[in-house]
């Protein structure tokens, strides 16, 4: 027992948290590592911007979206696909232009798209949520989870969602992990990649008191989950087969929002955060709120993201 504790402490001592992109967002979200460009793509939801940051040059390129933007992901035909308002749009980075593709939740004008991610076949999954009536207060059960295929067919998987958030898949792509933040759980579904069908919903992790709200999520090369904890100031590592929290990484900000692995060998964990609605005292205590962080020394690697096939 003592030897294991000593090993765990040694592993933790090698972990380093550093600020990569300082004060970059009101609500930073949806980090995606772009392998070819060796850049980090992420969005600022409330700032209405898509950002690209190069670790090599420490330069940030940005693009205005004109509305709240929940996610942006690369697409095989070039550029990106993003969730802007209730529209899934095509983004041409070179011309800084946006072209609408499809709209969701047409009967709910006060909704917006939040997190989105692409499966191994190139299918986009993205969820919606009700707009905040006032800071940090969301219209409950207004959201849904949708899928978009390359021919722009939209499928609604389920509704009654509070805040549609983290998504990812198991290593064999047969399990889909999903977070509805206010449920305080990380859920799993059986997933059919050929059809996109999902069923057998179950809980794989219950958030503990003080951990915050589960937000964005990524799966590492060992099949374990890394979940950013909003208002928890941390990222937690979970074994989905046992429901056990394996590791906790604290950050110098409370509103940690999402995470992804990146870097040349996917050994760095990038974590976004938010600064919106912090009062003056909180801003003084958290001067790096809204920044994007890089965590090194975890001893685990991630996997490349999938581009949208359209």
C-alpha positions in Angstrom: 0.0 0.0 0.0 2.8 2.4 0.9 4.7 1.5 -2.2 1.7 2.2 -4.4 1.1 5.6 -2.7 4.7 6.5 -3.2 4.5 5.6 -6.9 1.3 7.6 -7.3 3.0 10.6 -5.6 6.0 10.3 -7.9 3.8 10.3 -11.0 1.9 13.3 -9.8 5.2 15.2 -9.1 6.0 15.0 -12.8 2.8 16.7 -13.9 3.1 20.3 -14.9 0.3 22.8 -15.5 1.2 25.9 -17.5 -0.7 28.7 -19.2 -0.5 28.2 -23.0 -2.9 30.9 -24.3 -3.4 33.7 -21.7 -6.8 35.3 -21.1 -8.0 34.0 -24.5 -11.8 33.6 -24.0 -14.9 34.6 -22.1 -16.0 31.0 -22.4 -13.3 28.9 -23.9 -14.5 25.5 -25.2 -14.2 22.7 -27.7 -10.4 22.3 -28.1 -9.3 20.2 -31.0 -5.7 19.4 -32.0 -5.0 19.9 -35.8 -2.4 17.4 -36.7 -1.4 18.8 -40.1 -1.1 22.4 -38.9 0.2 21.5 -35.5 -2.3 24.0 -34.1 -4.9 24.1 -31.4 -8.4 25.0 -32.5 -10.9 26.2 -29.9 -13.9 28.5 -29.6 -15.0 31.4 -27.3 -18.7 30.8 -27.0 -19.7 34.2 -25.5 -17.0 36.0 -27.4 -18.4 34.8 -30.7 -15.0 33.7 -32.0 -13.1 30.7 -33.3 -9.4 30.7 -32.4 -6.3 28.8 -33.8 -3.2 28.9 -31.7 0.3 27.7 -32.8 2.5 26.5 -30.0 5.5 27.0 -32.3 4.9 30.7 -32.8 2.7 31.4 -29.8 0.4 33.2 -32.3 -3.4 33.2 -32.2 -5.5 33.7 -35.3 -9.2 34.5 -34.7 -12.4 34.6 -36.7 -15.7 36.3 -35.7 -18.8 34.2 -35.9 -21.5 36.8 -35.2 -23.3 34.6 -32.7 -22.5 32.2 -29.9 -20.4 29.4 -31.2 -20.5 26.0 -29.4 -17.8 24.1 -31.3 -15.7 24.0 -34.5 -14.2 20.8 -36.0 -12.2 20.2 -39.2 -13.8 18.8 -42.2 -12.4 16.5 -44.9 -13.2 18.9 -47.7 -11.3 21.7 -46.0 -12.1 24.4 -43.5 -14.3 23.7 -40.5 -17.9 22.8 -39.5 -19.1 24.9 -36.5 -22.2 25.2 -34.4 -23.3 28.9 -34.5 -26.5 29.7 -32.7 -28.9 26.9 -33.8 -27.1 26.5 -37.2 -24.4 24.1 -38.2 -22.3 26.1 -40.6 -19.4 25.6 -43.0 -16.4 27.8 -42.2 -13.9 29.0 -44.8 -10.9 30.1 -42.7 -9.1 31.6 -45.7 -11.9 34.0 -46.6 -13.2 34.3 -43.0 -16.6 33.4 -44.2 -19.5 31.3 -42.9 -22.1 29.4 -44.9 -25.2 27.9 -43.3 -25.7 24.1 -43.8 -28.6 23.0 -41.6 -30.6 24.4 -38.6 -31.7 22.4 -35.6 -34.3 23.0 -32.9 -36.3 25.2 -35.3 -39.2 25.3 -32.9 -37.0 26.5 -30.0 -35.6 29.9 -31.0 -34.1 30.4 -27.6 -31.8 27.4 -27.9 -28.2 27.2 -29.1 -25.7 24.6 -30.1 -23.1 23.7 -27.5 -20.5 20.9 -27.7 -19.9 18.8 -30.8 -17.6 16.0 -31.9 -17.1 13.6 -34.9 -17.2 9.8 -34.8 -14.8 7.5 -36.7 -17.0 7.4 -39.7 -17.1 11.2 -40.1 -20.6 11.7 -38.5 -21.0 14.8 -36.4 -22.8 14.6 -33.1 -23.8 17.9 -31.5 -26.2 19.0 -28.8 -28.2 22.0 -27.9 -29.3 23.8 -24.7 -31.6 26.5 -23.7 -30.1 30.0 -23.5 -29.1 31.3 -20.1 -32.0 33.4 -18.7 -29.5 35.2 -16.5 -25.9 34.3 -15.6 -25.4 30.6 -14.9 -29.2 29.9 -15.0 -30.3 27.7 -17.9 -33.7 26.9 -19.2 -34.1 23.3 -18.1 -34.8 20.3 -20.4 -34.8 22.4 -23.6 -31.9 20.7 -25.4 -31.5 17.7 -27.6 -28.7 15.6 -29.1 -28.4 15.5 -32.9 -26.3 13.7 -35.5 -25.3 15.1 -39.0 -24.1 12.9 -41.8 -22.2 14.0 -44.9 -25.4 14.3 -47.0 -26.6 16.8 -44.4 -29.2 14.4 -43.0 -30.1 15.4 -39.4 -31.2 12.8 -36.8 -32.4 13.7 -33.4 -31.3 11.0 -30.9 -33.1 12.3 -27.8 -34.4 15.5 -26.1 -35.1 16.7 -22.5 -31.4 17.7 -22.2 -30.3 20.5 -19.8 -26.8 21.3 -21.0 -25.5 19.0 -23.8 -21.8 18.8 -23.2 -18.8 16.3 -23.4 -18.8 13.6 -26.1 -16.4 10.9 -27.1 -16.1 7.2 -28.0 -14.4 4.1 -26.7 -11.3 2.8 -28.4 -13.4 0.2 -30.3 -16.0 2.9 -31.2 -18.7 0.7 -29.8 -19.5 2.9 -26.8 -20.4 6.5 -26.9 -19.8 8.6 -23.8 -21.9 11.7 -23.2 -22.5 14.4 -20.6 -25.6 16.4 -19.7 -23.9 18.6 -17.2 -26.8 19.3 -14.8 -27.3 15.5 -14.4 -23.9 15.4 -12.6 -23.1 12.1 -14.4 -21.0 10.8 -17.2 -23.2 8.4 -19.3 -22.5 5.7 -21.9 -24.5 4.2 -24.7 -24.0 1.2 -26.9 -23.1 2.7 -30.3 -23.3 1.4 -33.9 -20.9 3.2 -36.1 -22.5 2.0 -39.3 -25.9 3.5 -38.5 -25.2 5.9 -35.7 -27.8 4.2 -33.6 -27.3 4.4 -29.8 -29.2 2.7 -27.0 -28.7 1.2 -23.5 -28.0 4.4 -21.7 -26.3 4.0 -18.3 -24.2 5.9 -15.9 -20.5 5.2 -15.8 -19.5 8.0 -13.2 -21.4 10.0 -10.6 -19.8 13.3 -9.8 -18.8 13.7 -6.1 -19.5 16.6 -3.9 -17.1 19.4 -4.6 -16.1 18.2 -8.1 -18.2 20.7 -9.9 -20.3 20.2 -13.1 -19.0 17.7 -15.7 -18.3 19.7 -18.9 -16.1 18.8 -21.9 -14.4 15.4 -22.1 -11.9 13.4 -24.1 -10.8 9.7 -24.1 -7.1 8.8 -23.9 -5.2 6.0 -25.7 -5.9 3.7 -22.8 -9.7 4.2 -23.1 -10.0 6.3 -20.0 -11.9 9.5 -19.7 -10.6 13.0 -18.9 -13.4 15.3 -17.8 -13.2 19.1 -17.2 -15.1 20.1 -14.1 -16.8 23.5 -14.4 -16.7 25.4 -11.1 -14.5 22.6 -9.9 -11.1 24.0 -11.0 -9.9 20.6 -12.1 -9.8 17.8 -14.7 -10.5 14.3 -13.5 -9.4 11.0 -15.0 -12.0 8.2 -14.9 -12.0 4.5 -15.6 -15.3 4.0 -17.3 -15.3 0.3 -16.7 -15.1 0.6 -12.9 -16.5 4.1 -12.4 -13.5 5.0 -10.4 -11.7 8.3 -10.4 -8.0 7.6 -11.0 -6.5 11.0 -10.9 -7.3 14.7 -10.3 -5.4 17.6 -11.8 -6.0 21.0 -10.2 -5.8 24.2 -12.3 -5.5 27.8 -11.1 -9.0 28.6 -12.4 -12.4 27.4 -11.3 -14.4 27.4 -14.6 -12.5 24.6 -16.4 -14.6 23.8 -19.5 -13.1 21.2 -21.8 -10.0 19.3 -22.8 -8.2 17.5 -25.6 -4.9 15.8 -26.1 -2.4 17.4 -28.5 1.2 18.1 -29.3 3.4 16.2 -31.8 2.8 12.9 -30.0 -0.6 13.7 -28.3 1.1 13.6 -24.9 -0.1 17.1 -23.8 -3.5 17.7 -22.4 -5.0 21.1 -23.3 -7.7 22.5 -21.1 -9.9 25.5 -21.8 -11.6 27.7 -19.2 -14.0 30.6 -18.8 -13.9 34.1 -17.2 -17.5 35.2 -17.8 -19.5 36.2 -14.8 -16.6 36.3 -12.3 -16.9 39.1 -9.9 -13.9 41.4 -9.1 -12.8 39.4 -6.1 -12.8 36.2 -8.2 -10.9 37.8 -11.0 -8.3 38.9 -8.5 -8.0 35.4 -7.2 -8.0 33.9 -10.7 -6.0 36.2 -12.9 -5.7 33.4 -15.6 -9.4 32.7 -15.9 -10.4 32.4 -19.5 -7.0 31.1 -20.5 -6.1 27.8 -22.1 -3.7 25.5 -20.2 -1.3 22.8 -21.2 -0.7 19.8 -18.9 2.4 17.8 -19.4 3.9 14.8 -17.7 0.7 12.7 -17.4 2.4 9.6 -18.8 -0.5 9.0 -21.2 -1.3 10.0 -24.7 -4.5 10.9 -26.6 -5.8 10.1 -30.1 -6.2 12.1 -33.2 -9.7 13.7 -33.7 -11.9 12.8 -36.6 -12.9 15.3 -39.3 -16.5 15.7 -40.5 -16.9 13.8 -43.8 -19.0 16.4 -45.6 
